[in-house]
């Protein structure tokens, strides 16, 4: 039985946010979702009802936020099972342990990664550490005490946890730490891959790095911070029912606190925009269905905002940081969504405090990202305008996809 996850030293705010901002994706089997999509998707195998998944999600996030333990989670788990009449597989002790440990471990390590990125100039190295007991996997033991630069590609796939029940972790090191402890940075190990097959269905999982569990070859912190665009595309590749459930009532992506700081800079700074883009929202299932019905399907569910357009909106319409934060919180629950038949662009009517704003969103073929990669099929928030008096002719000029004017 794996040891219970210990929360000592856990970067709680970042870990809590990592859990709370995950989209709930109902699944039947543990391997219905694999890899990076787990970094931003919350799933419990066999929990296919949206209300059940919501209660389990809130139970695990609430336990972490309140500093609880597995006993507290099990009490809420039992209440959710009774409320929804869920007949799950496996014994209660084992099932709750898997849900609890996996979610807290990934949240912990995602939060640690955010911390690592903030301090990497002063502490530019990571050391892989196992628990050191007899239950450590042989493959993980070979990486014990390995020191590599923070930006080494090894951490893209081998940053813990690396399988169900994996208790491995990392610690940061400075140049002085290396000298004091007689350590030296090694070279990135050769990653060998083997083909894995689902013995239940015969499905070929593909080539997976040796020593890692199927679906665990990703960095939960890196995917959480930097790959919203990839996640937006992966959502559109899910089976239709899973995608609709995940995007029925999506939560805003990314960090609410981070977006607030960005909004304050845009509303108050005289500096020229740097061309930076931030994740703003996901398109809701009803909006996506409306786009498909009207012949304008998209390859990404992500909505992004760029500083140049937001700064122009601030200047032109007298918006404040509070308005931009309200936009961030409410774009995933618009009062109405309309589509232009001629251009395909979307118009979101959004409540922002005592204002009603219109966010014009147009499809992009490609979006340059800060790390040099490009996100195809993303959407761009181009302009806001005061919508306190919406033109009465909108109904004739635009197709109403959802909501009402």
N, C-alpha and C positions, 0 to 999 in steps of 0.2 A: 504494500500500500504506500503510495507516494507520501512524503512528508507534507504537512499542511503548508501552504504558502505563507511566509512570514512577511509582514508589511513594514518592518522596521526600516527606516530610511526611504520609504516609498515616496516619490514626488507626487503627493496625493492629488493636488489640483490638476496636474497634467494627466495623471492616470484616470481620474474621475471623468475628465472631459473626453478622454479617449473612449471610454465606455459609453458615456451618455450620447455622444454624437454619432454612434454607429447606427446604420440603417438596419432595421429588423427584416431578415430574409427567411421566410419559412422554408424548411427543408425536411425531407423524409429520411435521408441517410447522412451519415457523417461526412461522406465524400462527395455530396452534391455540390459543395463549394470547396475550392482548394486554392492555396497560394495567397496572393496579395489581396484578393477581395475580402479575406477574413480580417484584414487590418481595419476596414471601415464597415464591415457587415457583421451584425450580431445574429448568430444562428444556434439553435439547439436541435440536434437530430431528432426527428419525429414530432417536433412542435410545429405543426402546420397551420394552426389557428392563429390569426393575427392577435386576438385578445390574450391568448395564452402566452405567446411570444413576448408581447408587451409586458405582461406581469412578471415573467422570468427576467426580462431585461431590467426592469425597474428594481427587482429584488436584488440582483447582483450588483447593480450600480449603487443602489441605496445602501447595501451592506458595506461597500467600499467607502462611500461618502461619510457614513456614520461611524467608521472605525470598528465595524462589527467583525464577526468571525463566521466560520462555517456553520456553527450552531444557529446563528441568527438567520443565515441564508436558508438553512434547511426548514426552519419554521415557516418562512415565506414561501418556499418551494411547496411544502405540504399544503398550504392554503390555496396556492394557485392550482395544484393538481386536483384538489377537492372541488374548487370553484368551477373548473372547466371539465371535470370528469376525464382527465387525461390518463390513458393507460400506456405508460412508457415501458421501454425494454430495460432489463437489468435490475439489480437490487438497488433500493433507495440509497444506501450508503455509498455504493460505487458510483451511481449516476450523479448524485449531488456533488461528490468529490471531483469528478471529471469536469462538470460545468463550472464549479467554483474555482478550481485550480487553474484550468486553462484560461479562463477569462481574467483572473487576477494576475496570472503570470504575464500574459501578453500586455495587459494594461500597465503593469509595473515596468516592463522592459520598453514599452513605447514611451512612457514618461521618462525613463532613464535616457533614452536616445535624445529626447529634446534637451535634457540637461547636458548630455555629452556634447551636443552641437554648440551649446552656448559657451562651453569652457574649453573647446578643443585647441584654441590658440595657446592656452597656458598648459593644457594637459592633452597633448596630441596623440597619445597612444592608448590602446585598449588591450587588456589582458583577459583571455578566456579562462574561466574558473569553473571547475566541477565541485560538487559537494565532497567528493573524495572518499565515499564509502563504497561498499561492495555492490550497491545497486546502480552505480554509474555505468552507463552503456560503454562497451569497449571502444566504440568509435568516438564517443565524446571524450573518453579518457585520453586519447591520443592528442587532443587539442588543449588539454589542461596546462595552464600557465603560458600558453602561446601569446606572444606580444606582437602586435601589428599596429600600423598607423590607423587612426580613426577612419580615414577615407579609403582604406584598403578594400578592394572589391570582395574580399572574403566575407566581410560583414554584411554584404547584400543578401547572402544566402545562409550564412552560418551564425548570425547574431541570435542568441537564445531568446525564447525557448525553441528547441529544435525537434520536438516530438511531443506526443502526449505524455504528461508526467515528467517532462524534462525539467530538472532543477538547476541547470547551469546558469551562470550569470557572467558579467564582465565587470572590470573595474578600470577606472581611468588612471593614467600615469603621466607624470611630467618627465622632462629630461633629468631633473634632479633625482626623481624616484628611481629611474633606471640606474643612475650612478650609485646611489646609496644601496640598492638591493642587488647590484651586480647583474642586472638584466640587460638584454639587448634586443632590439626589434628584429624579428625574423623575416623571412621571405614568405609571401603568400603561398599557402599549400596548394598543391595541384588538386583540383576538385574533380574527382572521378564520379561518373554517373552510370547508373544501371537502370534497365527498363523494369518498371514495376507494373504488375497486373492485378486487378481486382479479382480475387479468387471467387467472389460471390457471383459476379456478373460477367466476368471475362473481359471487362473494359480495360484497355491499355492506358495506364496513367501517363506513360511517357518516361523519359529519362529523368531520374531523380538523383541528386547527389548522395553518394554513399554515406551512411550514418545519419541521414535525416529522414524523418517520417514523411510520408506522402502528404503534400500540401503544406509542409512546414519550411520549405526552402525560400523564405522571404524574411525581410527585416520589418517587424511590426511598427517600429518607430519611424523608419524612413518612408514606408508606404503611407503612414498616417499623415506625415507632414508634407511630403512632396509629390504625391502621385494621385491627387484628386482627379486629374484629367484621365489617367488610365482607368481609375475606378469608374468614372462616368461612362467610359466606353464598355467596360466589363459588365456594367449593369444592363446595357442594351443587348448584350450577348447571352444573358440569362434566359431560361425558358420563360415564356410570356407570363405564366401564372406567378412565378417567383418574382419577376420584375414588377408586376402590378402590385403585389403585396408589399414589396420593399418601398415602393414609391407612392403608396396610397396617401401617407401623411409623412413625408420626409422631414428629417431634422436638418438644420443648416450644417454644412460641412465646415471643417476647420475649427479654429479657435475663436470663440466669441470675444474673449478678451483681446486677442491679437487684432481682430477686425476693428474693435473699438479704438485701439491705439492708432491704427491706420486711418480711421475716419477722422479722428482728432487732428492728425497731421494734415489730411486733405482739407479740412475745414478751417484750420488755423494757420498753416504755414504758407509763407510766400515763396518757398522753394519751387523750382520748376519740377513738374512730374518726371519721374525717372523711367516711365514706361512699364511700371510694375503691374502685375495682374494678381488678383486674389480670388479664391473660390467664394461664391456668393450663395448658391442654392443648387438644388436638383429640380429638374422638371417633374411635376407630379404625373402620376399615371393617367389621370383624366386629360391632362394637356397633351401627353404623348399620343393617347388614343385619338384625340381630335386632330392632331397633326397627321397621323396616319390616314384618317378618314378623308382628309383634305389634300392628300397627295404630297405631303412634305415631311416624310419620316426623317429622323435624325439618327446618327450613329453614336451620339453621346447624350447623357442625361444631365450633364453639368452645365451650370450657368456661372460665368466668371465676370468680374468687373475689372476695368483698367483705370489706373489713377488719372490719366488724361481726361477721360470722359466724365468721371465723377467730379474732378476738380472744376470742369466747365459747368457741370450741373450746379455745384455749390455756388459758383460765381453768378450764373445766370438766374437762378431761382431762389437765391438767398437761403440755401439749405445749411443746416448745422450738423454737427457730429451726431446728435440724437436722431436726426432724420435718417442719416445713413445707417446707423445702427438698427433703427426700426425697419429699414428696407432689408437689411441682412436677416432679421428675425422673422419677417412677414412675407418675404417673396415666395416662400414655399407654401403659403396659404393665402393666395391672392383673392381679391374680391371678384375679379373677372380676368379672363385671358382671351384676347382676340388675335386674329391672324389676318394679315393683308394678303388677299388673293394674288395681287400683282407682284409683290416682292417676297412673300413667304415669311416676312418678319413678324414677330410676336409683340403684342402690347399687353403688359401686365398692369392692372390697376391695383395698387397696393396701399394699404393704410399705413401711414407714418405719423404717429402721434395724432395731432388734430388736423393733419393734412391728408389728402389723397393724391398720390403721385402716379404717374404713368412711366413705367420703365420699358423702353423700346429695346428689344432683343433681336439680334440678327444672327443667322447661321454663319459660322466661319468655316472655311475649308481647313485652315490650320492656324494654330495660335502659338507663336514663339513663347516658350517657357523660360523662366529665369535660369534654368540649368542647361539650356541649349536644346532640349528636346521639344518636340512639337506635338500638340494635342489636336488630333483631327476630329472634326464634327462638334467642337465645343460651341458654346453660345456666348455672346458678348453683350453685356449691358452697355448700350451706347449713350443713352440720354434719358434724363428724367425731366418731366415737366409737371407743372401744377395741374392737378386733375380735379380741382374743386368744382369746376363747371365743365363737364365733359360735353364735347360737341354732340348735339342731338343727331347729327348725320352719321356718327360712328357705326350705328347699327346697319346702315346701308353700305358703308365702305369697307367694313371688316366682318369676318366670320367669327361668331362667338364660340369659342371652344369649351369654355366652362364658366360658371358663375353667372352674374347678371350685372347690368349697368344701373 
